[in-house]
């Protein structure tokens, strides 16, 4: 829960607090959500440290966000699992490490009797010269989003303890949440204490109550401050406990978890925990560049940052079940992150599913997005259904109430909530009766953005297919047949006559040879036109967000026309057969239409497998890594959501999941050997590459053996990761015949399909 880092000012996006640019530091806060898009999240109660105040006058120090921002010393940042450090141009060095619910900061000073303070590297002429050395630490009630509405803070002049609370807004949802902190300091005697509002500081009062209620606070800043004598070792420690329950619990968290105030011990423990988490995977790095190794391991690291374990910190209800938060959003994470957790951290993944079901018990619906105990906006379908079914088919069953799980996913499929913009699904009457969501639908049962009819529709169809899988396994045969049929509703969006038409850079209308795309439909069954390339990098990229009036979400009809993981065989037929499908998918990846910065772009990289061309999947993996996924500052093509790292990790290990199915599509690893600890005690799942080429020229699998026997399928099941074993791959520079025959292709589940009333649908299939 505790994730300290320097918060930086960014006019564009600082959702996780820190941004690798040259903007100044605002402070050091204790909780963050990593990798999200949208508005910044958390970042409550930041500390800021001055080495002293001009003229030794505390009122002349800068307190508010508007005035205190200070540049980083270029090249001074150090980041590692469990540790972050940066030097500021005001001569302060900040180091930080964490336990589960508490943070330990170590602030270092030059030790000079007087220091020259430079706040802004861009204004070197504005140096405060000769500032007396007497550190001042302030604690601000603000959060990253500057959303606080209420709050209070208290500083004890005797002990130096600072305690406070605030009420804040979630970054991508509805509601509010309360947060609490407790800060103690060690290493120097206290000279003075007080409080501040805006940039005005005073020694009295020592308490602020109801701050923000009834009067304006510039920059949102208000809090407490402490000025210290010179630290004995030129080092000052700050211990901050955080809680969502109470100030008392925040203090207890800090006292329990960092009783010894030992920075190296806390850092070492954090590093050991990360090594244990990451130690389930081993790779042979022989010949592999340091950049690719960094890309791989940092991707795995980011995969494990969220959702966040808030067990014991849930203020909404009492439960013996685990509680996880920061599902940002399941629409992003179900495709890669959660499937990776089923392999490398099955205990956490199981607890996350249990937490999702407990949210259902107490709030009536599974979330799609959830943060800070608030309901987040639903971006597409009810994708927690896929996470639950994926967990089931991967045999992670310990402690999961599958009766409740089935009840929850059926509720998504059948019961429309009053606000399906925050949970569940909308337009269910039409979905059940027509088999699609009409563009001009009248929904009398709930409210939400009446948009995204294509992207929601293909997601609803796949979720219903997944529900059918669970229904069949649990013995609900009639339900299984019903949801399997609904899983074919994607066909109702397929307009076989729709052409790919666009304007070239010279405003000339161009029409390609590609025909047949997912398109929106009206209540009367006719199709409505949605430009096939709209909301892609080549056309109107940023028109399809949550509040869009268009029919796709963060992607184009080109992209969503490939999203039929339950029935790729039928889709390939509709697109003209395997050769035509391969040509179309290759064009998608080479024309600029594809965008890897959103998670829907992941699976199409590997969908060549379904047309008998697994080598092309391996080819395009190598095109995207390291071109877009690398160790540079810009080495993540979109906001991470803990999913970008999961994609690169999967791809570099040589397989990728079809979430909701017991299917992993095989490609060539980026290492000569990958070892993954299996769930069977003492066993490892080992992938060996014979003829490995560090340059990636030998990217095509020629033949394979699984546990010593020839293996021709281009996919494997989760049993490989459950029981362990050895998969050997022989690679070469040219595509071979491995994995190309019909018997070698991943499974597909065609369904008997009835025209949902549309025009232009081909009834042959």
Secondary structure, 3 states (H helix, E strand, C coil): CCCCEEEECCCCCCCCCCCCCCCCEEEEECCCCCCCCCCCCCCCCCEEEECCCHHHCHHHCCCCHHHHCECECCCCCEEECCEEEEEECCCCEEEEEECCCEEEEEEECCCCCEEEEECCHHHCCCEEEEEECCCEEEEECCCCCCCCCEEEEEECCCCCCEEEEEEECCCCEECCEEEEEEEEEECCCEEEEEEEECCEEECCCCEECCCCCCCCCHHHCEEEEEEECCCCCCEEEEEEEEECCCHHHHHHHHHHHCCCCCHHHHHHHHHHHHHHHHCCEEEECCCCCHHHHHHHHHHHHHHCCCCEECCCCCCCCCCCCCCEECECCHHHHCCCHHHHHHHHCHHHHHHHHHHHHHHHHHHCCCCCCEECCEEECCCCCCCHHHHHHHHHHCCCCCCCCHHHHHHHHHHHHHCCCCECCCCCCCCHHHHHHCCCCCCCCCCCCCECCCCCHHHHHHHHHHHHHHHHHHHHHCCCHHHHHHHHHHCCHHHHHEEEEEEEEEECCCCCEEEEEEEEEECEECCCCCEECCCCCCCECCECCCCCCCCCCCCCCCCCHHHHCCCCCCCHHHHHHHCCCHHHHHHHHHHHHHCCCCCCCCCCHHHHHHHHHHHCCHHHHHHHHHHHCCCCCCCCCCCCCCCCCCCHHHHHHHHHHCEEECCCCCCEEECCCCCCEEEEECCCCCCEEEEEEECCCCCCCCCEEEEEEECCEECCCCEECCHHHHHCEEEEEEEECCCCCCCCCHHHCCCCCCCCCCCCCCCCCCCCC
